[in-house]
Amino acid sequence: MSDSEHTERRFLVGSDLDRTLIYSPRALALDMSDETAPRLLAVEVHNGKPLSFMTEHCAELLVELITAAEFVPVTTRTRAQYQRVHLPGPVPGWAPRYAICANGGRLLVDGVTDEDWTAHISSTLATSCAPLDEIVRHLALEADPEWTLKRRVAEELFAYLVVERELLPEGWVAELTGWADERGYTVSLQGRKIYLVPQPLTKSAALAEVERRTGASTVLTAGDSLLDAELLLAADAGYRPGHGELADTGWTAPGVTALEQVGVAAGEEIVRRLLARVRVRTTVR
């Protein structure tokens, strides 16, 4: 598709992946023994094991959405983690032209890292928050091995823990949030992961860059976590599921639709709502 054809696609849809569009077995919120449960499509396989799913009907709706709009996956996953995901598309082997990884720290264009964006992010972080090494040292000292399964650094941009959530000491996340905020970092608890992300490192900033490049006139977004709040606020319309960090705190805002559905059913409803919005605006034009 030529650049001129891309600029004519006036709708830009930026969607978070995990627990918004795709779901791990833990997050499906389905009774798989129920004969009426929707059929699932595996969209991520790693080491021979399916890791993430969407409903088959969601996949059908997503293909239609991709055909009608510039669809951009927007994820906190690293590039390597993102590349394990294979979303359904209008033709075999389809992949999004743009993808945003590492919470906005990496912009992929036709699968290749955009080095100009990488340099911009490096320059921004160098002067706006504490060094990542300080964050990593603090987690090494404060995250008890009794409930910490993994400590990780993602793309040399942010840190996260994988924890036994039910064993987390009461108040520990809140205390960490205060400490991190003083150093210019945001704490986000998503499932079994605790992220510490530099505050200037946002999905919304990266999506704004894609908006600039595509010339889109209408931006639609979806997400479920604290790290998605700016993404939702920056759009003409945003959607969040009935589960996740934002739902747990009752967060909403003008222009953001809070859905009641949870689990993989929420993913299908989000794509349905996005597609309906694109259809209505296209009809009006």
C-alpha positions as CSV (number, residue, x, y, z in Angstrom):
1,M,0.0,0.0,0.0
2,S,1.4,3.4,-1.0
3,D,1.9,6.3,1.4
4,S,-0.9,8.2,-0.4
5,E,-3.3,5.4,0.2
6,H,-2.3,5.3,3.9
7,T,-2.9,9.0,4.4
8,E,-6.4,8.5,2.9
9,R,-7.2,6.1,5.7
10,R,-8.6,8.7,8.1
11,F,-9.2,6.4,11.1
12,L,-6.4,5.5,13.4
13,V,-7.2,2.7,15.9
14,G,-4.6,2.1,18.6
15,S,-5.3,-0.9,20.9
16,D,-3.5,-2.4,23.8
17,L,-3.0,-6.1,23.4
18,D,-3.0,-8.1,26.7
19,R,-6.2,-8.2,28.6
20,T,-7.7,-5.8,26.0
21,L,-7.6,-7.5,22.7
22,I,-5.9,-10.8,23.5
23,Y,-6.2,-13.0,26.6
24,S,-4.0,-15.6,28.4
25,P,-5.8,-18.7,29.7
26,R,-5.8,-17.1,33.1
27,A,-7.6,-14.0,31.8
28,L,-10.2,-15.6,29.6
29,A,-13.0,-15.5,32.2
30,L,-14.6,-18.5,30.4
31,D,-16.0,-21.8,31.6
32,M,-14.5,-24.0,29.0
33,S,-16.7,-26.9,30.1
34,D,-19.7,-24.8,28.9
35,E,-20.8,-26.1,25.5
36,T,-22.1,-22.6,24.6
37,A,-18.7,-20.9,25.3
38,P,-17.4,-19.1,22.2
39,R,-14.8,-20.8,20.0
40,L,-11.3,-19.4,20.5
41,L,-8.4,-18.6,18.1
42,A,-4.9,-18.8,19.3
43,V,-2.9,-15.7,18.3
44,E,0.3,-16.4,20.2
45,V,2.3,-19.6,20.5
46,H,5.6,-19.9,22.3
47,N,7.7,-23.0,22.6
48,G,4.9,-25.0,21.1
49,K,2.4,-23.7,23.7
50,P,-0.6,-21.4,22.9
51,L,-0.4,-18.4,25.2
52,S,-3.0,-15.8,24.0
53,F,-6.4,-16.0,22.5
54,M,-9.3,-14.1,21.1
55,T,-12.8,-15.4,20.1
56,E,-13.2,-16.5,16.5
57,H,-15.9,-13.8,16.0
58,C,-13.6,-11.2,17.4
59,A,-11.0,-12.2,14.8
60,E,-13.6,-11.8,12.0
61,L,-14.5,-8.3,13.3
62,L,-10.9,-7.4,13.6
63,V,-10.2,-8.2,10.0
64,E,-13.0,-5.9,9.0
65,L,-11.7,-3.2,11.3
66,I,-8.2,-3.5,9.8
67,T,-9.6,-3.1,6.3
68,A,-11.4,0.1,7.3
69,A,-8.8,1.8,9.5
70,E,-5.1,2.1,10.2
71,F,-4.9,-0.4,13.0
72,V,-1.9,-0.1,15.4
73,P,-1.1,-2.6,18.2
74,V,0.0,-0.5,21.3
75,T,1.7,-2.7,23.9
76,T,4.0,-2.7,26.9
77,R,5.5,-5.9,25.5
78,T,9.1,-5.8,24.3
79,R,9.6,-6.1,20.6
80,A,10.5,-9.8,20.9
81,Q,7.3,-10.5,23.0
82,Y,5.2,-8.6,20.5
83,Q,6.6,-10.5,17.5
84,R,5.2,-13.7,19.0
85,V,1.7,-12.4,18.4
86,H,0.1,-13.0,15.0
87,L,-3.1,-11.1,14.6
88,P,-5.6,-12.1,11.9
89,G,-5.5,-10.0,8.8
90,P,-7.2,-9.5,5.4
91,V,-4.5,-11.6,3.7
92,P,-2.2,-14.5,4.9
93,G,0.9,-13.1,6.6
94,W,-0.6,-9.7,7.2
95,A,1.1,-7.5,9.8
96,P,0.3,-4.0,10.9
97,R,2.3,-1.2,9.2
98,Y,2.9,0.4,12.5
99,A,3.3,-1.2,15.9
100,I,4.1,0.4,19.3
101,C,6.1,-1.6,21.8
102,A,7.7,-1.1,25.2
103,N,5.0,1.3,26.3
104,G,5.8,3.7,23.5
105,G,9.6,3.3,23.7
106,R,9.9,1.5,20.4
107,L,8.0,2.3,17.2
108,L,8.1,-0.4,14.5
109,V,7.4,0.5,10.8
110,D,6.8,-2.5,8.6
111,G,8.4,-4.6,11.3
112,V,11.6,-2.5,11.5
113,T,12.5,-0.4,14.5
114,D,12.3,3.4,13.8
115,E,15.7,4.7,15.0
116,D,14.7,8.3,14.9
117,W,11.9,7.6,17.5
118,T,14.3,5.5,19.6
119,A,16.8,8.4,19.7
120,H,14.0,10.8,20.6
121,I,13.0,8.6,23.5
122,S,16.5,8.2,24.8
123,S,17.0,11.9,24.8
124,T,13.7,12.5,26.6
125,L,14.4,10.0,29.3
126,A,18.0,11.1,29.9
127,T,16.8,14.4,31.4
128,S,13.3,13.7,32.8
129,C,13.5,10.8,35.4
130,A,15.9,8.9,37.6
131,P,18.3,6.4,36.0
132,L,16.8,3.0,35.4
133,D,19.7,1.4,37.4
134,E,18.4,3.1,40.5
135,I,15.0,1.5,40.0
136,V,16.5,-1.9,39.4
137,R,18.6,-1.7,42.6
138,H,15.6,-0.7,44.6
139,L,13.6,-3.6,43.4
140,A,16.5,-6.0,44.1
141,L,16.5,-4.9,47.7
142,E,12.8,-4.5,48.3
143,A,11.1,-7.3,46.3
144,D,11.0,-10.3,48.6
145,P,12.0,-13.6,46.9
146,E,9.2,-15.2,48.8
147,W,6.6,-13.7,46.4
148,T,8.8,-12.4,43.5
149,L,9.0,-14.9,40.7
150,K,11.0,-12.8,38.2
151,R,12.8,-9.4,38.0
152,R,13.1,-8.1,34.4
153,V,14.3,-5.0,32.5
154,A,12.5,-4.4,29.2
155,E,14.4,-2.8,26.3
156,E,16.6,-0.9,28.7
157,L,13.7,1.4,29.3
158,F,11.7,0.2,32.3
159,A,11.6,-2.6,34.9
160,Y,9.0,-5.0,36.0
161,L,8.4,-7.9,38.5
162,V,6.4,-11.1,38.1
163,V,4.9,-11.8,41.5
164,E,2.6,-14.2,43.4
165,R,-0.1,-11.5,43.7
166,E,-1.9,-13.2,46.6
167,L,1.3,-13.1,48.6
168,L,2.0,-9.4,48.1
169,P,2.2,-7.6,51.5
170,E,-0.7,-5.2,52.1
171,G,0.4,-1.6,51.2
172,W,3.6,-2.7,49.4
173,V,2.5,-1.5,46.0
174,A,1.2,1.8,47.4
175,E,4.5,2.4,49.1
176,L,6.4,1.6,45.9
177,T,4.1,3.9,44.0
178,G,5.0,6.8,46.2
179,W,8.8,6.1,46.0
180,A,8.6,5.7,42.2
181,D,6.6,8.9,41.7
182,E,9.3,11.0,43.4
183,R,11.7,9.6,40.8
184,G,9.5,10.2,37.8
185,Y,8.2,6.7,37.4
186,T,4.6,5.2,37.2
187,V,3.8,1.9,39.0
188,S,1.2,-0.3,37.3
189,L,-0.1,-3.6,38.7
190,Q,-1.4,-5.8,35.8
191,G,-2.3,-9.4,36.6
192,R,0.9,-10.9,38.1
193,K,3.2,-8.1,36.8
194,I,4.2,-4.9,38.5
195,Y,5.6,-2.3,36.1
196,L,7.8,0.7,36.9
197,V,7.8,2.9,33.8
198,P,9.2,6.4,33.3
199,Q,6.4,8.9,33.3
200,P,7.4,10.4,29.9
201,L,7.4,7.0,28.3
202,T,3.8,6.8,27.1
203,K,1.7,5.0,24.6
204,S,-0.1,8.2,23.7
205,A,3.1,10.0,22.7
206,A,4.0,7.2,20.3
207,L,0.5,7.0,18.9
208,A,0.6,10.8,18.3
209,E,3.7,10.3,16.2
210,V,1.8,7.7,14.1
211,E,-1.1,10.1,13.8
212,R,1.3,12.7,12.5
213,R,2.7,10.4,9.9
214,T,-0.6,9.0,8.7
215,G,-2.5,12.2,8.7
216,A,-5.4,10.5,10.5
217,S,-8.4,12.7,11.4
218,T,-10.1,10.5,14.0
219,V,-8.3,8.5,16.7
220,L,-9.9,5.6,18.5
221,T,-8.2,3.6,21.3
222,A,-8.7,0.8,23.8
223,G,-6.9,-0.3,27.0
224,D,-7.4,-1.7,30.5
225,S,-4.5,-0.6,32.7
226,L,-3.1,2.6,34.3
227,L,-0.5,2.7,31.5
228,D,-3.4,3.0,29.0
229,A,-5.1,5.9,30.7
230,E,-3.2,8.6,28.6
231,L,-3.9,6.5,25.5
232,L,-7.6,6.6,26.2
233,L,-7.6,10.3,27.1
234,A,-5.7,11.3,23.9
235,A,-8.3,9.8,21.6
236,D,-11.5,11.0,20.1
237,A,-13.1,8.0,21.7
238,G,-11.7,5.3,24.0
239,Y,-12.9,2.0,25.3
240,R,-12.0,0.0,28.4
241,P,-13.2,-3.4,29.5
242,G,-15.0,-4.2,32.8
243,H,-11.8,-5.8,34.2
244,G,-8.3,-4.6,34.8
245,E,-6.6,-1.8,36.7
246,L,-8.8,1.0,35.4
247,A,-12.0,-0.9,36.1
248,D,-10.9,-1.9,39.6
249,T,-10.5,1.8,40.5
250,G,-13.7,2.9,38.7
251,W,-11.6,5.1,36.4
252,T,-13.4,6.7,33.5
253,A,-13.3,10.1,31.7
254,P,-15.3,12.0,29.1
255,G,-15.1,10.3,25.8
256,V,-14.2,6.9,27.4
257,T,-16.7,4.1,27.3
258,A,-16.5,1.8,30.3
259,L,-17.8,-1.6,29.2
260,E,-19.4,-4.2,31.5
261,Q,-18.0,-7.2,29.8
262,V,-15.0,-8.9,31.2
263,G,-12.4,-11.4,29.9
264,V,-12.2,-12.5,26.3
265,A,-15.9,-11.4,25.7
266,A,-14.7,-7.8,26.5
267,G,-12.1,-8.0,23.7
268,E,-14.8,-9.0,21.2
269,E,-17.1,-6.2,22.4
270,I,-14.3,-3.6,22.2
271,V,-13.6,-4.5,18.5
272,R,-17.3,-4.5,17.8
273,R,-17.6,-0.9,19.3
274,L,-14.5,0.3,17.4
275,L,-15.8,-1.1,14.1
276,A,-19.3,0.4,14.7
277,R,-17.7,3.8,15.3
278,V,-15.7,3.6,12.0
279,R,-18.7,2.5,10.1
280,V,-20.9,5.3,11.4
281,R,-18.3,8.0,10.6
282,T,-17.7,6.5,7.2
283,T,-21.4,6.6,6.4
284,V,-21.6,10.2,7.5
285,R,-18.8,11.2,5.2
